[in-house]
Amino acid sequence: MTPRPPVRAPLPGLAHRVTAKLLSWSGTFIQALSRGKIESAVGVTIGAVWVLSAPLFLVCSLADFLDGGSDYLALFVTGAAIEVAGLLVVRISRFPSSLPISRLFTAVVCGAAAALVAVTAAHLATGATNQLDVALVEAAATITGTNASTINPEMLSLGMQLFRAFGQWLSAAAIIIVLVRVLPHLGVGGLDADGGVATRSARRLAPRSGSTMARLVTLYVALTGLLAVAFLLAGMPFVDSVVHSLTTISSGGFSTRLGSIGSFNSGPIEWVTIFGMFVAGTSLPLIFRAMRRGDLHRFVRSVEFRVYLGLITIVTLAVLAWSDGLPTATTIRHAAFSAVSSISTTGHLAGDLASISFGGEALLLVLMVVGGMSASVAGGFKVMRFMVLGQYIGRELRRSVHPTAVEKIHLGRSSIGETALARIIGELFLATMLLVPTVLVLSADGLDIEGAFTFAVSVMSNVGVAFGEFGPQGHLRAVGPIGHLSAALLMVIGRISVTPVLVALGGVGEPAQNALRRWRLTKREVVVR
C-alpha cells in the first residue's frame, strides 16, 4: 500500500501574510533610512531598535489616556524623543559592505543596550522610580524577560503595566528573529550549522530565512492570543488576561499582582499558566512542524522534548515526596507549577515556596540552570546543551578505557561537531567564571550566601525567583546600587550569552589597544636608532 501523506494543518494565511509584510516593511524602512556616510552596523542597529520600539510608547500612552491614568503624557514625550533620536542615528549611518563576526557580536550587544536605554528612560519619565540604578535593573528585567522587580505592580498605571508586559513580549520576539537571522552566523554556544539543532531546525521551516522568521513570529502571536482567551475563560479579568498572556508565553513573568498568579487563588488559572509556561519552554520550530502537519507524534520522537518533559515530571514527584503529608490536588498543582515555572524560566509564583524542602529547592535551582528547549523563548543554558555535555562526559569515560576509540556525539538523528562541542563547553565555563565573583558582590551587598548564590543563578537564567531569608521576590529590594548593577549585567548576559558580551567589550577596547601597540613600536624604533 502507498503510505498516506502527512496531514497538513492549514496555516492562518492572513495572519502569516500580515506578519511577513510587517517584518519586510520594517527591514525595508530601516534600509531606506540608513543612507548616511558612516558605515556602522552598530549605528544602524541602535537606530533601528529606537525607531521600531517608539510605537510601543504611543500604544501604551493611548491605553493609559483612555484609562484615565497619569503617565500618558510622559510615555508619549519619551517615545517621541526615542523616535527622533533613532531617526537621527539611522540617518547618519549605513550598512557596512562587509560585516566581520566581531562586529556582528558588537551590534547584537549594542542593540540590547539601546533597548535598555529606552526602557530605563520610560521608568524614570513616568516616575515608576526616581533612582537610576533601580530604573536600570527594572529595564534589564523587562528586556530580558526576568521576573525580578523592586516595584509593586499594583501601584503602576495601566500604561506602565502594559509597557512592561509588551517589553518582555517583544524581547522574546526579538530572540526569535535573532535565532533565525543572527545565530547561524555567530555559532553562540554551539547553536550553529556545525551541529546546533536549534538554528538548523529553524532554518528548515522555509527556503528563506525571512519566511521562517515570519512563520515563527506568526506562531508566537497565535499562541499569545490563545493563552489570553484561556485566561479569560478561566475567570481572569480582561486586563490581567492580556498582561499575563504576554508575560507567560514570553517566559517573562511580570504580573499585575504583587503575589503573582497565586493572588488569584484559582486552580483553573494556575493550570492555564502551567500550560502557557510549558509551551514557552518548548521549541517553536517543533511546535510549528507538529501543528502544520497535524502530527503530534513529533513531540514523542523529539529526544530533547522527552528529556524536557522527563525533567519536569521527576522534579514534580521529588518535590511531592519531600513535602509534609500526603499529596492533594492543590499540592500536586503547586509542585507542577514550581517545576514548570523554573525550567521555562518564567518565574511565576503560586503557593508558598518557603514550604518546599531544601532538596526541592536544589532541584528547582537545577531546572533554572537547565532552562527550556533549544529554539524556545525561555532562558537558561538549554536542555540540548546539557544533553550534549552528558554525551561528552560519557565519551571521555569510554576513551579512558579505550584510548584509541574514535566516536562522534549523536543526539537522535543529529551529530554534534567538535567545534560546536567546544563552544558549548566554553560557554558554560565562562558563565561559571562570571557567576562566582557576582555571588561575592551580592553577598557583600546585603544578601546571605544562600540568597546570593540562588539569586545570581536565577537572574543569569532569566528567572528572577530565588531562595533564602528574603523570600522568592525580596532579593532585589535587599541590595543596593552595586547589587542592582550586578543583577542587571547578569540578566543581559544570561539572555544574550557570555561570548557576544565579552567580544563586544574587547571590540570597544580595540582602538586603545591599537594605539598602545603603535606607541610601543614607535618607542622601540627610537631606542634602536
C-alpha positions in Angstrom: 0.0 0.0 0.0 1.1 3.5 -0.7 1.6 5.4 2.6 -0.7 8.3 3.2 0.9 11.7 3.1 1.0 13.6 6.3 -2.0 15.8 7.0 -1.1 19.4 6.8 -3.0 21.8 9.1 -3.8 25.0 7.2 -1.7 27.9 8.4 -3.6 31.0 9.1 -2.8 32.6 5.7 -3.9 36.1 6.6 -2.0 36.3 9.9 1.1 34.9 8.2 0.9 37.4 5.3 0.4 40.3 7.7 3.3 39.3 9.9 5.5 38.8 6.8 4.5 42.2 5.5 5.3 43.9 8.8 8.7 42.3 9.1 9.5 43.0 5.5 8.3 46.6 5.8 10.3 47.2 8.9 13.5 46.0 7.2 12.9 48.0 4.1 12.1 51.1 6.1 15.4 50.9 8.0 17.3 50.2 4.8 15.8 53.2 3.1 16.7 55.5 6.0 20.3 54.2 6.5 21.9 56.2 3.7 24.5 58.1 5.8 28.2 58.5 5.3 29.3 56.4 8.3 29.4 52.6 7.7 28.4 51.2 11.1 26.4 48.1 11.9 26.2 49.4 15.5 24.7 52.7 14.4 22.1 51.0 12.2 21.2 48.5 15.0 20.8 51.2 17.7 18.8 53.4 15.4 16.6 50.5 14.3 15.9 49.5 17.9 14.8 53.0 18.9 12.8 53.7 15.7 10.9 50.4 15.9 10.3 50.5 19.7 8.9 54.0 19.8 5.4 52.9 18.6 5.1 50.9 21.8 5.3 54.1 23.8 2.4 55.6 21.8 0.2 52.5 22.2 0.8 52.4 26.0 0.3 56.1 26.2 -3.1 55.9 24.4 -4.2 53.0 26.7 -3.2 55.0 29.8 -5.1 58.1 28.5 -8.3 56.1 27.9 -8.0 54.5 31.3 -7.6 58.0 32.9 -4.0 57.3 34.1 -1.4 59.9 34.8 1.6 58.5 32.7 0.2 59.0 29.2 2.0 62.3 28.6 5.3 61.1 30.0 5.1 58.0 27.8 4.2 60.0 24.7 7.0 62.5 25.1 9.6 59.8 25.9 8.5 57.8 22.9 8.7 60.9 20.6 12.2 61.6 21.9 13.3 58.0 21.3 11.9 58.1 17.8 13.7 61.3 16.9 17.0 60.0 18.3 16.6 56.7 16.4 15.9 58.5 13.1 19.0 60.7 13.6 21.2 57.7 14.3 19.9 55.7 11.4 20.1 58.7 9.0 23.8 59.2 9.6 24.7 55.5 9.4 24.6 52.9 6.6 25.0 49.2 6.4 28.7 48.2 6.0 29.8 46.5 2.9 31.4 43.7 5.0 30.5 42.6 8.5 33.0 40.5 10.4 31.9 38.2 13.2 33.3 40.5 15.9 31.3 43.5 14.5 28.1 41.3 14.4 28.6 40.4 18.1 29.1 44.1 18.9 25.9 45.1 17.0 23.8 42.5 18.9 25.1 43.7 22.3 24.6 47.4 21.3 21.1 46.6 20.2 20.3 45.3 23.7 22.0 48.3 25.2 19.8 50.6 23.1 16.6 48.8 24.3 17.9 49.1 27.9 18.3 52.9 27.5 14.8 53.3 26.1 13.1 51.3 28.8 15.2 53.0 31.5 14.1 56.4 30.2 10.4 55.3 30.4 10.7 54.2 34.1 12.4 57.5 35.0 10.0 59.7 33.0 6.8 58.1 34.4 8.1 58.2 38.0 7.9 54.5 38.4 11.2 55.0 40.2 13.4 58.0 40.8 16.6 56.1 41.2 18.8 55.5 38.1 20.1 52.1 39.4 16.6 50.9 40.1 15.3 52.1 36.7 18.3 50.3 35.0 17.6 47.0 36.7 13.9 47.2 36.0 14.7 47.9 32.4 17.1 44.9 32.3 14.3 42.7 33.7 11.9 44.0 31.1 14.1 43.4 28.0 15.5 40.1 29.2 12.2 38.6 30.4 13.3 38.2 34.1 10.7 38.3 36.9 12.8 40.4 39.3 11.5 43.8 40.4 11.5 46.3 43.2 8.3 47.9 42.1 4.8 47.0 43.3 2.9 46.3 40.1 -0.4 47.2 41.7 0.8 50.8 42.1 1.7 51.2 38.4 -0.7 52.8 35.9 -2.2 50.7 33.1 0.1 52.3 30.6 3.2 51.2 32.5 1.8 47.7 33.2 1.2 47.2 29.5 4.6 48.8 28.7 6.5 46.3 30.9 4.4 43.4 29.7 4.8 44.3 26.0 8.5 44.9 26.6 9.0 41.3 27.8 6.9 40.0 24.9 8.8 42.0 22.3 12.1 41.0 23.7 11.1 37.3 23.2 10.0 38.1 19.7 13.4 39.6 19.1 15.0 36.4 20.3 13.1 34.6 17.5 14.5 37.0 15.0 18.0 36.6 16.3 17.6 32.8 16.3 16.9 32.8 12.5 18.9 35.8 11.3 22.0 36.1 13.6 22.7 32.8 15.5 23.5 30.8 12.4 26.4 33.3 11.7 27.6 33.6 15.3 27.5 30.0 16.5 26.9 31.0 20.1 27.3 28.1 22.5 27.1 25.5 19.7 23.8 26.7 18.2 25.2 26.8 14.6 25.2 24.8 11.4 28.1 22.7 12.7 25.8 20.8 15.0 23.4 23.2 16.5 20.0 21.6 16.4 18.2 24.9 17.3 19.1 27.0 14.3 19.3 24.1 11.9 15.7 23.0 12.7 14.5 26.6 12.5 16.1 27.2 9.1 14.4 24.0 7.7 11.0 25.5 8.0 11.2 27.5 4.8 13.7 28.0 2.0 14.3 31.7 3.0 15.1 32.9 6.5 12.6 35.7 6.1 9.8 33.2 5.6 11.0 31.1 8.5 11.0 34.2 10.7 7.5 35.1 9.7 6.2 31.6 10.4 7.7 31.5 13.9 6.5 35.0 14.8 3.0 34.2 13.5 3.0 31.1 15.7 4.2 33.2 18.6 1.4 35.7 18.2 -1.2 33.0 17.8 -0.1 31.3 21.0 -0.3 34.6 22.8 -3.9 35.1 21.7 -4.9 31.6 22.6 -3.4 31.9 26.0 -5.3 35.2 26.6 -8.6 33.6 25.7 -7.8 30.7 28.0 -7.1 33.1 30.9 -10.4 34.8 30.2 -12.3 31.5 30.2 -10.6 30.5 33.5 -12.0 33.6 35.2 -9.2 36.2 35.0 -10.2 39.8 34.3 -9.6 41.2 30.8 -6.6 43.4 31.5 -5.0 40.8 33.7 -5.5 38.2 30.9 -3.8 40.4 28.4 -0.8 41.2 30.6 -0.3 37.6 31.8 -0.6 36.1 28.3 2.1 38.5 27.2 4.4 37.7 30.1 3.7 34.0 30.3 4.2 33.0 26.6 7.4 35.1 26.5 8.7 33.4 29.7 9.0 36.9 31.3 6.9 36.6 34.5 5.8 40.1 35.2 2.3 40.2 36.8 -0.3 42.8 37.6 -0.5 41.4 41.2 2.2 41.6 43.9 1.7 37.9 44.7 1.8 36.9 41.0 -0.5 34.1 39.9 -1.1 32.9 43.4 -3.0 36.1 44.2 -6.0 34.9 42.1 -6.3 31.8 44.3 -7.8 29.9 41.3 -7.0 26.3 40.3 -8.1 26.8 36.6 -6.0 29.9 36.3 -2.9 28.1 37.6 -3.4 25.2 35.2 -3.7 27.6 32.3 -0.5 29.2 33.5 1.2 25.9 33.7 0.3 25.1 30.1 1.4 28.5 28.9 4.8 28.2 30.7 5.3 24.7 29.3 4.7 26.0 25.8 7.1 28.9 26.4 9.9 26.4 27.2 9.1 24.2 24.1 10.9 24.6 20.8 9.0 26.8 18.5 10.1 25.0 15.3 9.0 21.7 16.8 5.5 23.2 17.7 5.2 24.7 14.2 6.1 21.4 12.4 3.7 19.4 14.6 0.8 21.8 14.0 1.5 22.3 10.3 1.5 18.5 9.6 -1.1 17.6 12.3 1.4 15.1 13.7 1.6 15.2 17.5 4.0 12.2 17.4 6.7 14.7 16.5 6.8 15.6 20.2 7.3 12.0 21.2 10.0 11.5 18.6 12.0 14.5 19.7 14.6 13.3 22.2 15.0 16.8 23.6 11.3 17.1 24.3 11.3 13.8 26.1 14.1 14.9 28.3 12.3 18.3 28.9 9.1 16.6 29.9 11.0 14.0 32.0 12.8 16.6 34.0 9.5 18.3 34.9 8.0 15.0 35.9 10.9 13.9 38.0 11.2 17.2 39.9 7.5 17.4 40.5 7.4 13.9 42.0 10.5 14.7 44.1 9.0 17.9 45.5 5.9 16.0 46.4 7.9 13.2 48.0 9.9 15.6 50.2 6.8 17.6 51.3 4.9 17.0 54.5 1.7 14.9 54.4 0.0 13.1 51.6 -0.3 14.7 48.1 -3.5 16.5 47.4 -4.9 18.2 44.3 -3.5 21.5 45.5 0.0 20.3 46.4 0.3 18.4 43.1 -0.7 21.5 41.2 1.7 23.8 43.1 4.6 21.3 42.7 4.0 21.1 38.9 3.6 24.9 38.8 7.0 25.4 40.5 8.8 22.9 38.3 7.4 24.3 35.0 8.0 27.9 36.2 11.6 27.1 36.9 12.6 25.1 33.8 10.7 27.6 31.5 12.5 30.5 33.3 9.1 32.3 33.6 9.3 32.9 37.4 5.6 33.0 38.1 4.6 32.1 41.6 1.7 30.1 43.1 1.7 28.7 46.6 4.3 29.1 49.3 7.9 28.4 48.1 9.0 28.6 51.8 7.3 25.3 52.4 9.5 23.5 49.8 12.3 21.4 51.4 16.0 22.1 50.8 16.1 19.2 48.4 13.2 20.6 46.4 14.9 24.0 46.3 18.1 22.4 44.9 16.2 20.6 42.2 14.3 23.7 41.2 17.6 25.6 41.0 18.9 22.9 38.7 15.9 23.3 36.4 16.6 27.1 36.3 20.1 26.4 35.2 19.0 23.9 32.5 16.2 26.2 31.1 13.9 25.4 28.2 14.5 23.6 24.9 16.7 25.0 22.2 14.9 27.4 19.8 12.5 28.3 22.5 12.0 31.8 24.1 13.0 30.5 27.5 16.3 31.4 29.1 18.8 29.1 30.8 21.6 27.0 29.3 19.1 24.9 27.3 18.2 21.2 27.6 20.1 20.3 24.4 23.4 21.7 25.6 23.2 19.7 28.8 22.4 16.6 26.8 25.5 17.3 24.7 27.6 17.7 27.8 26.3 14.4 29.2 27.2 12.6 25.9 30.6 14.3 26.0 31.3 13.0 29.6 30.2 9.5 28.7 32.5 9.6 25.6 35.5 10.7 27.7 34.9 8.0 30.2 34.9 5.4 27.5 38.0 6.9 26.0 39.8 6.5 29.3 39.2 2.7 28.9 39.8 2.6 25.1 42.2 5.5 24.3 42.3 4.7 20.5 38.5 4.8 20.1 37.0 7.3 17.6 33.5 8.3 18.5 31.2 11.1 17.5 28.5 12.5 19.7 24.9 11.9 18.5 21.6 13.1 19.7 18.8 11.4 18.0 19.5 11.7 14.3 21.8 14.7 14.7 25.5 14.6 15.2 27.4 17.3 17.2 30.6 18.6 15.7 33.8 19.2 17.7 33.6 22.9 17.1 30.1 23.1 18.4 31.1 21.0 21.4 34.0 23.3 22.2 31.7 26.3 22.1 29.2 24.7 24.5 31.9 23.8 27.0 33.5 27.3 26.7 30.1 29.0 27.2 29.5 27.0 30.4 33.0 27.7 31.7 32.7 31.5 31.0 29.3 31.6 32.7 30.6 29.9 35.8 33.6 32.2 36.0 31.3 35.2 35.8 28.9 33.7 38.4 31.4 33.3 41.2 32.5 37.0 41.6 28.9 38.1 41.2 27.9 35.9 44.2 30.6 37.5 46.3 29.4 41.0 45.3 25.8 40.2 46.1 26.7 38.7 49.5 28.8 41.7 50.3 25.9 44.0 49.4 23.4 42.5 51.9 22.3 39.0 50.9 23.0 35.8 52.8 25.2 33.3 51.0 22.2 31.1 50.0 20.3 34.1 48.7 23.3 35.5 46.9 24.0 32.2 45.1 20.5 31.3 44.2 19.7 34.8 43.1 22.8 35.0 40.9 21.9 31.7 39.2 18.3 32.8 38.9 18.9 36.1 37.2 21.6 34.7 34.9 19.0 32.1 33.8 16.4 35.0 33.5 14.1 33.5 36.1 14.3 36.1 39.0 12.8 34.0 41.8 15.3 32.8 44.4 15.6 31.3 47.8 16.9 32.4 51.2 15.8 34.6 54.1 14.4 37.4 51.8 11.8 35.2 50.2 11.3 34.5 46.5 11.0 38.1 45.4 12.8 40.2 48.0 16.4 39.8 46.9 16.5 42.7 44.5 15.0 45.0 47.2 17.6 43.9 49.7 20.7 45.0 47.7 22.0 48.5 46.9 23.1 50.2 43.7 26.1 47.8 43.2 23.8 44.8 43.6 21.3 46.3 41.1 24.0 46.9 38.5 25.4 43.4 39.0 22.0 41.9 38.6 21.2 43.9 35.5 24.5 42.8 33.9 23.8 39.2 34.7 20.3 39.4 33.2 21.6 40.9 29.9 24.5 38.3 29.7 22.1 35.5 30.5 19.8 36.5 27.7 22.5 37.3 25.0 25.1 34.8 26.1 28.6 35.4 27.6 30.5 35.2 24.3 29.0 38.2 22.5 29.3 40.4 25.5 33.0 39.6 26.0 33.7 40.0 22.3 31.9 43.3 22.2 33.8 44.6 25.3 37.0 43.6 23.5 35.9 45.5 20.4 35.4 48.6 22.5 38.9 48.4 23.8 40.4 47.6 20.4 41.2 51.2 19.3 43.0 51.8 22.6 45.0 48.6 22.1 45.9 49.5 18.6 47.1 53.0 19.7 49.1 51.4 22.5 50.7 48.9 20.1 51.7 51.7 17.7 53.2 53.7 20.5 55.3 50.8 21.6 56.5 50.2 18.1 57.4 53.9 17.7 59.2 53.9 21.1 61.2 50.7 20.1 62.2 52.3 16.8 63.5 55.4 18.7 65.5 53.2 21.0 67.0 51.2 18.1 68.1 54.4 16.4 
